[in-house]
Amino acid sequence: MSQLHYFCPLCESPNVFQNYPKLFAHIRDEHREESPFSIRCEL
């Protein structure tokens, strides 16, 4: 069974997350002070 990985599009160096909630928490906590951005989820 293959496993999905999520990458933070806002980080300068690659950050890999095992699931979408962890990626979302990272963006919320680490990038909240940065300029506005939007993230699109393609399933």
Secondary structure, DSSP 8 states (H G I E B T S, - for coil): -----EE-TT-SS--EESSHHHHHHHHHHHSTTS---------
